[in-house]
Amino acid sequence: MTTNPDSTMMSPPIENLLERTKSKFSLVTLAAKRAREITEYSGNLRMSEVVGPTVETVSTKHLSVAFEEIAADKVRFVPKTLEEIRAEIAELQRQEDEANALAASEEATTQPE
């Protein structure tokens, strides 16, 4: 029994998918995010703002559909800019400060004098 060195159990092959992203980490991140979007789309009976599957497939698994979309170049990895990352960090810091202030004010009102 001979096997084709290019054949893999995974379709599309991981090698083809890695050509679409910068690293294995970005591939996994992109596929997981897209699979969650497809799940949300399916769960909301197609009423959400999320786009459903963009490829013809026989697969019923959302992660497999996400990989097929990546291979078909329907979904792409777009890294965040430094400004976007800084804005996210600032927003998280603001939320944390707000939560701490709220907790402190609730603690002050519940302590007996």
C-alpha positions in Angstrom: 0.0 0.0 0.0 1.5 3.3 -1.1 0.5 6.6 0.2 0.7 10.0 -1.4 3.0 12.2 0.7 0.7 15.1 -0.1 -2.4 13.4 1.2 -3.5 14.1 4.7 -6.5 13.4 6.8 -7.3 17.0 6.9 -9.0 18.7 4.0 -7.9 21.3 3.0 -4.3 20.4 3.9 -2.7 22.4 6.7 0.1 23.4 4.4 -2.3 25.2 2.1 -3.9 27.0 5.0 -0.6 28.1 6.4 0.1 29.9 3.2 -2.9 32.2 3.9 -1.7 33.3 7.4 1.5 34.4 9.0 1.7 31.6 11.6 0.0 28.6 13.0 -1.2 30.8 15.9 -2.9 33.3 13.5 -4.4 30.3 11.6 -5.9 28.8 14.7 -7.1 32.2 15.9 -8.8 33.0 12.6 -10.4 29.6 12.2 -11.7 29.6 15.8 -13.1 33.1 15.4 -14.8 32.3 12.1 -16.2 29.0 13.5 -17.8 30.9 16.4 -19.3 33.4 13.9 -20.8 30.5 11.9 -22.1 29.0 15.1 -23.7 32.3 16.1 -25.2 32.6 12.6 -26.7 29.1 12.9 -27.9 29.6 16.4 -29.7 32.9 15.7 -31.6 31.4 12.7 -29.8 33.6 10.3 -31.1 36.8 11.9 -27.8 38.1 13.2 -25.4 40.6 11.5 -22.8 37.7 11.1 -22.4 36.3 7.7 -23.1 32.6 7.2 -20.9 30.1 5.4 -19.4 31.6 2.2 -18.4 28.3 0.5 -20.3 25.3 -0.8 -19.5 22.4 1.6 -20.8 19.0 2.7 -19.2 19.5 6.1 -21.5 20.0 9.1 -18.7 21.0 11.4 -18.3 24.8 11.7 -14.5 24.6 12.2 -14.2 22.5 9.0 -16.3 25.1 7.1 -14.0 27.9 8.5 -10.9 26.1 7.2 -12.5 25.6 3.8 -13.3 29.4 3.7 -9.7 30.2 4.6 -8.4 27.9 1.9 -10.8 29.5 -0.6 -9.5 32.9 0.4 -13.0 34.0 1.6 -11.7 34.8 5.1 -8.4 36.5 5.8 -6.3 37.3 8.8 -5.9 41.0 9.2 -3.6 41.9 12.1 -4.5 44.8 14.4 -2.6 48.0 14.2 -0.7 49.3 17.2 -3.3 52.1 17.6 -6.1 49.5 17.7 -4.3 47.5 20.4 -3.6 50.7 22.4 -7.3 51.7 22.2 -8.4 48.3 23.4 -6.0 48.4 26.3 -7.2 51.9 27.2 -10.8 50.8 27.1 -10.1 47.8 29.3 -8.2 50.0 31.8 -11.2 52.4 31.8 -13.6 49.6 32.5 -11.4 48.2 35.3 -11.1 51.7 36.9 -14.9 52.1 36.7 -15.5 48.7 38.3 -13.0 49.5 41.1 -14.7 52.8 41.7 -18.1 51.2 41.8 -16.9 48.5 44.2 -15.3 51.1 46.5 -18.4 53.2 46.6 -20.6 50.2 47.4 -18.2 49.1 50.1 -18.2 52.6 51.6 -22.1 52.7 51.7 -22.4 49.3 53.3 -19.9 49.9 56.2 -21.5 51.0 59.5 -20.2 54.3 60.8 
